[in-house]
Amino acid sequence: MQLVDSAHLSPKLFRKTITLAPTRDGYGQGLVEVGKQNPNVVVLCCDLTESTRSNLFAEKFPDRFIEVGVAEQNMAGIAAGLALHGKVPFMSSYAVFSPGRNWDQCRVSICYNSANVKIAGAHAGISVGPDGATHQALEDLAITRVLPGMTVVVPCDAIEAQKATVAAAKMRGPVYLRFAREKTPVFTTAKTPFRIGRVALLTAGVDVSIIACGSLVYQSLLAAKELAKQKMSAQVINCHTLKPLDGNNLLRFVKATGAIVTVEEHQIHGGLRGAIAEYFSAVYPVPIRSVGMPDRFGESGEPEELLEKYGMTVERIVEESLRAIRMKSLKHKRNDTFARSSRKKRSAE
Amino acid sequence: MLQKIVQIDKLERLANTIRQDVMRMLVAAGSGHSAGPLGMADVFTALYFTILNHDPKRPNWPDRDRLYLCCGHICPVRYAAMLRAGYGPVSEGKTLRKLGSRLQGHPALHHWDAVESSSGPLGQGISIAVGAALAAKLDHKKHFVFCVMSDGELQEGQVWEAYMFAGKHKLGNLVTIIDRNNIQIDGFTEEVMPLEPLADKFRAFNWHVLEIDGNNMEQILDACNLGKTIYEKPTVIIAHTVPGKGVDFMEADFAWHGKPPKPDEARVALRELRTLRGRIQPE
């Protein structure tokens, strides 16, 4: 397995001692950083200040922290109004509520107004665990990705979450930032390049491109390691920005492998798989397999149990990668068979 | 800044002209809402010609008073008032709802930045107005934020979230005007989903409440000016209006909420408006 040097991944990448932290921690730290940089940054929250890590900002900048109470629709409107007056609002809640419950407000008050609002959806994905299906946001990427003008970012670890928060504050326009509750490996470093809208190649390979977002990027690296044992070399691509999709670079990478596996903690419809399938079906059709939530609601359980039950594991990524690789040769065979039969037909005529 | 009109009779005549503009715009558009815009012509005339500090030549002037229209569907009256105030030629009214027009069927910031915010889905504008008022307060700005709402849209839950928030933050720079015309698409508000006792509801949310005849220019001006002086609370002006005001066959009939007049109906309506129901000779 060939790690890409310029990705500057953690030296503890595959060690048991790798640091664990939830991506929401990175959000909180990022907020403090942008709060210092820009006096126009304000943070809104709906009664979830600590669990979204907005408290870090609230403690430092109490005058710029706005507690809205349990009212996500109102929060989105207030954020839009603040943004129309030159503020840079970050609105925090759980992803199921915001952009879940307030989607119409995100559509009209924020996106249609091109309001410079940053929407932070915490506790996204099935790894929320024991709270159960109502609190497991598995549709948020689909509903934000379809909104014109929206940028959609899914950081892969706490360090990238911090960078994404800072980058979101610096760009104009609505951004959806997706964070998770559980501690996951912090495998990037301060030196790892990050730019919204630019994918990052983490491992080089020729057999399959594993395109992943969020904490499952790390599982994808583990899968690539497994595949290497089977003499298969896999690219792992951190596709943290679902929109705008970095089509040019993805195309460049995928041309080297000719097969894709998408990996996300989201419904298999409408999220990363949707974005990748839409793009590649139009420009460079190749087999695409996917790892994600199979069109189901979740349930209570420990995060690892749920990821296991619903098939978002290293084993599944390996399995789907092998399938994608097999499909490449099937496709060639089919083409060959077709070519042969049409040649026969022609000669018969 | 626009020269303000202070004579009541002049404002009343202007409101009548704006009603006629609205009729012509709706006929040309072939779709749109009639009752609300006619009922609110007096309020919008007062706002654009007397109450608001604004400048049609500089629509992005940072210290202008903000006017958010929460019930986007009555936008023809806002457009008509804006065009009469100098935001564009009056003839632009005929482009309402047409391809490429700044006068979108519901206000759209992308198409015309002077409308302050896009609106249409009911209940969203008040939250935006509250955010704008909060931003002005945080920045120690002196301008006021006005928000015009319909009564039917008070059935949306979001508006009460916004009122609760405005009460908590004592947004004295926020004045909301409710078009209390008692109709909505499916019928009379009190039959569809009762809103009364409305004033008490606002008081319970820590708002200062004023109730006026929303078709009486003097009362509109007094209430808006008073609303600006109430410092310790946000103010709501419950403006009792007659939907379809000025046109006999439209007045108080909910059937006219969401449809435009046909050309022959518009002719009758315009004659009525021009002659003040036959009381004066047409020009």
Contacts between the chains, C-beta under 8 A, distances in Angstrom:
chain1	res1	chain2	res2	distance
A	42	B	138	7.6
A	63	B	138	7.5
A	64	B	138	7.7
A	66	B	134	7.2
A	68	B	165	6.4
A	69	B	161	7.7
A	69	B	164	7.1
A	69	B	165	7.3
A	71	B	158	7.8
A	71	B	161	3.7
A	71	B	164	7.4
A	71	B	165	7.2
A	73	B	124	7.9
A	73	B	127	7.1
A	73	B	157	7.4
A	73	B	158	4.3
A	73	B	161	6.3
A	74	B	127	4.8
A	74	B	130	7.6
A	74	B	158	5.8
A	74	B	161	3.6
A	74	B	162	5.1
A	74	B	165	6.0
A	76	B	127	7.2
A	77	B	124	5.4
A	77	B	125	7.8
A	77	B	126	7.3
A	77	B	127	2.2
A	77	B	128	5.0
A	77	B	130	7.2
A	77	B	131	6.3
A	77	B	158	7.0
A	77	B	162	6.7
A	78	B	127	5.3
A	78	B	128	7.5
A	78	B	130	5.6
A	78	B	131	3.7
A	78	B	134	6.7
A	78	B	162	7.6
A	78	B	165	6.9
A	79	B	131	6.4
A	80	B	117	7.4
A	80	B	127	7.4
A	80	B	128	5.1
A	80	B	131	6.2
A	81	B	68	8.0
A	81	B	117	7.8
A	81	B	127	6.7
A	81	B	128	4.0
A	81	B	129	6.3
A	81	B	130	6.3
A	81	B	131	2.2
A	81	B	132	4.1
A	81	B	133	7.6
A	81	B	134	7.2
A	81	B	135	6.6
A	82	B	131	4.5
A	82	B	132	7.5
A	82	B	134	6.5
A	82	B	135	4.8
A	83	B	131	7.7
A	84	B	116	7.3
A	84	B	117	6.5
A	84	B	128	7.0
A	84	B	131	7.5
A	84	B	132	6.3
A	84	B	135	8.0
A	85	B	131	7.5
A	85	B	132	5.5
A	85	B	135	3.5
A	85	B	136	6.7
A	85	B	139	7.5
A	86	B	135	7.3
A	87	B	135	5.5
A	87	B	138	7.7
A	89	B	131	8.0
A	104	B	121	5.6
A	104	B	124	7.6
A	105	B	124	5.8
A	105	B	127	7.3
A	105	B	158	7.5
A	108	B	118	6.1
A	108	B	119	7.4
A	108	B	120	6.7
A	108	B	121	5.3
A	108	B	124	5.8
A	109	B	117	7.6
A	109	B	118	7.8
A	109	B	124	5.0
A	109	B	127	6.9
A	109	B	128	5.7
A	112	B	108	7.1
A	112	B	109	7.3
A	112	B	110	7.3
A	112	B	118	4.6
A	113	B	109	5.0
A	113	B	117	5.8
A	113	B	118	5.3
A	113	B	128	7.9
A	114	B	109	7.3
A	114	B	110	7.1
